[in-house]
Amino acid sequence: IEEADITLLVIDSQDNVTDQDKKITDQIVKNGKGLIVLLSKSDLFNDDTKIFEQKKEKLLFKFPQINYAPVIPISTISGRGTKTLLNKIIKVHSFLSKKISTSQLNNFIQNVVRKYSPSSKSGTLKIYYGVHASIAPAEFIFFINNLDLMTDNYKQYITNSLRKEFDYEGIPIKIIFKNK
């Protein structure tokens, strides 16, 4: 895991998630690695997307820390999902080294704050600017007016918005907020 760029977490779709699965997942997240989750034995679904979606939802409920990872049904018997997996690996790998310019990031911040900016009795949170500090894993630093105004919900909102805007599927994002 430590030496990988992208990890493939194979989960048996017919079994319950094990403690070992949880330990491996924690190591992947801790090391900030790209992640693609594979639900094996998908040939047993008989192409029933409803069953796949239920299994995927259950998996992500048990592992909320990897909700950023794509989940792909695969079958070693039929080869189902192999092409999808290879395309996803290429996509995730290309975005691992993607650097977002400061101007792009600041345009993003303006749009995010315009849509929703939290305020409280203590004041209104202001994000002045951000920088893309490092890649693989993607780390961003946002300079704000008051750390006490930053809530966990707003951090998650910014993370989800960043992931959606810049197509960071399968890539962990770390955001650091600092007082300016």
C-alpha positions as CSV (number, residue, x, y, z in Angstrom):
1,I,0.0,0.0,0.0
2,E,2.7,2.4,0.9
3,E,4.5,2.1,-2.4
4,A,1.3,2.0,-4.6
5,D,-0.1,4.9,-6.5
6,I,-3.5,3.3,-6.8
7,T,-4.9,0.5,-4.7
8,L,-7.5,-2.0,-5.8
9,L,-9.6,-3.1,-2.8
10,V,-11.3,-6.4,-3.7
11,I,-14.4,-7.2,-1.7
12,D,-16.3,-10.5,-2.0
13,S,-19.9,-9.4,-2.9
14,Q,-21.3,-12.6,-1.3
15,D,-19.6,-12.2,2.1
16,N,-19.9,-9.7,4.9
17,V,-17.1,-7.1,5.2
18,T,-14.4,-8.5,7.5
19,D,-12.2,-6.8,10.1
20,Q,-9.3,-7.4,7.7
21,D,-11.1,-5.5,5.0
22,K,-11.5,-2.6,7.5
23,K,-7.8,-2.7,8.5
24,I,-6.7,-2.6,4.8
25,T,-9.1,0.2,4.1
26,D,-7.8,2.2,7.0
27,Q,-4.2,1.8,5.7
28,I,-5.2,2.9,2.2
29,V,-6.9,6.0,3.6
30,K,-4.1,6.7,6.1
31,N,-1.5,6.6,3.3
32,G,-3.6,8.8,1.0
33,K,-3.6,6.4,-1.9
34,G,-5.8,6.4,-5.0
35,L,-8.6,3.8,-4.5
36,I,-10.9,1.7,-6.7
37,V,-13.2,-0.8,-5.0
38,L,-14.0,-4.0,-6.8
39,L,-17.0,-6.1,-5.9
40,S,-16.1,-9.6,-7.0
41,K,-18.4,-12.4,-8.1
42,S,-20.6,-10.0,-10.0
43,D,-21.6,-12.8,-12.4
44,L,-23.9,-13.9,-9.5
45,F,-25.9,-10.6,-9.9
46,N,-27.0,-11.7,-13.4
47,D,-26.6,-8.0,-14.5
48,D,-29.2,-6.9,-11.9
49,T,-28.1,-3.3,-11.3
50,K,-30.5,-3.1,-8.4
51,I,-28.6,-5.8,-6.5
52,F,-25.3,-4.1,-7.3
53,E,-26.5,-0.7,-6.1
54,Q,-27.7,-2.3,-2.8
55,K,-24.4,-4.0,-2.2
56,K,-22.5,-0.8,-3.1
57,E,-24.7,1.3,-0.8
58,K,-24.2,-1.2,2.1
59,L,-20.4,-1.2,1.5
60,L,-20.1,2.6,1.5
61,F,-22.3,2.7,4.6
62,K,-19.8,0.5,6.4
63,F,-16.9,2.5,4.9
64,P,-17.9,6.1,4.8
65,Q,-14.3,7.2,4.6
66,I,-14.0,5.8,1.1
67,N,-17.1,7.3,-0.4
68,Y,-14.8,9.0,-2.9
69,A,-13.8,5.7,-4.5
70,P,-15.5,4.3,-7.5
71,V,-17.0,0.8,-7.0
72,I,-16.9,-1.6,-9.9
73,P,-18.5,-5.0,-10.2
74,I,-16.1,-7.6,-11.5
75,S,-16.1,-11.3,-12.3
76,T,-13.0,-13.4,-12.7
77,I,-15.0,-16.2,-14.3
78,S,-16.7,-14.1,-17.0
79,G,-14.2,-11.2,-17.2
80,R,-17.0,-8.8,-16.5
81,G,-15.8,-5.3,-15.5
82,T,-12.2,-5.8,-16.7
83,K,-12.4,-3.1,-19.4
84,T,-14.2,-0.7,-17.0
85,L,-11.5,-1.3,-14.4
86,L,-8.6,-0.7,-16.8
87,N,-10.2,2.6,-18.0
88,K,-10.9,3.7,-14.4
89,I,-7.2,2.9,-13.4
90,I,-6.0,5.1,-16.3
91,K,-8.4,7.9,-15.3
92,V,-7.6,7.9,-11.6
93,H,-3.8,7.7,-12.4
94,S,-4.0,10.7,-14.7
95,F,-5.8,12.8,-12.0
96,L,-3.3,11.8,-9.3
97,S,-0.7,14.0,-10.8
98,K,-3.2,16.8,-11.8
99,K,-2.2,20.2,-10.4
100,I,-4.9,22.9,-10.1
101,S,-3.6,26.4,-10.7
102,T,-4.2,29.0,-8.0
103,S,-6.4,31.0,-10.3
104,Q,-8.6,27.9,-11.0
105,L,-8.8,27.1,-7.3
106,N,-9.7,30.7,-6.4
107,N,-12.5,30.8,-9.0
108,F,-13.8,27.6,-7.5
109,I,-13.7,29.1,-4.0
110,Q,-15.7,32.1,-5.2
111,N,-18.3,29.9,-6.7
112,V,-18.6,27.6,-3.6
113,V,-18.8,30.6,-1.2
114,R,-21.4,32.2,-3.5
115,K,-23.6,29.1,-3.3
116,Y,-23.3,28.6,0.4
117,S,-21.3,30.5,3.1
118,P,-22.0,29.7,6.7
119,S,-22.5,32.3,9.3
120,S,-23.1,32.3,13.0
121,K,-23.5,34.7,15.9
122,S,-19.6,34.9,15.9
123,G,-19.5,36.1,12.3
124,T,-19.3,35.0,8.7
125,L,-16.7,32.6,7.4
126,K,-14.6,34.1,4.6
127,I,-12.2,32.1,2.5
128,Y,-9.6,34.4,1.1
129,Y,-7.7,32.1,-1.2
130,G,-6.4,28.6,-1.6
131,V,-3.4,26.8,-3.0
132,H,-2.8,23.3,-4.3
133,A,0.0,22.4,-2.0
134,S,0.8,18.8,-3.2
135,I,-0.3,16.0,-5.4
136,A,-0.6,12.3,-4.7
137,P,-2.4,12.7,-2.4
138,A,-4.0,16.0,-3.3
139,E,-3.5,18.5,-0.5
140,F,-5.0,22.0,-0.5
141,I,-4.5,24.9,1.9
142,F,-7.3,27.4,2.3
143,F,-6.7,30.7,4.1
144,I,-9.7,31.9,6.1
145,N,-10.6,34.6,8.5
146,N,-11.5,32.5,11.5
147,L,-10.8,28.8,12.2
148,D,-13.6,28.8,14.8
149,L,-16.2,29.5,12.1
150,M,-15.2,26.4,10.1
151,T,-17.6,23.5,10.8
152,D,-17.1,19.9,9.9
153,N,-20.2,20.1,7.6
154,Y,-18.7,23.0,5.7
155,K,-15.4,21.2,5.3
156,Q,-17.3,18.2,3.9
157,Y,-19.2,20.5,1.6
158,I,-16.0,22.1,0.2
159,T,-14.3,18.6,-0.2
160,N,-17.3,17.2,-2.1
161,S,-17.6,20.3,-4.2
162,L,-13.8,20.2,-5.0
163,R,-14.1,16.5,-5.9
164,K,-17.0,17.1,-8.2
165,E,-15.6,20.3,-9.9
166,F,-12.2,18.8,-10.6
167,D,-13.2,15.1,-11.1
168,Y,-11.2,13.7,-8.2
169,E,-13.0,10.3,-8.2
170,G,-10.9,7.7,-6.5
171,I,-8.4,10.2,-5.1
172,P,-8.2,11.2,-1.5
173,I,-8.3,14.9,-0.8
174,K,-6.8,16.6,2.2
175,I,-7.8,20.2,3.0
176,I,-6.0,22.3,5.6
177,F,-7.6,25.5,6.8
178,K,-5.4,28.2,8.2
179,N,-6.1,31.7,9.6
180,K,-4.8,34.4,7.4
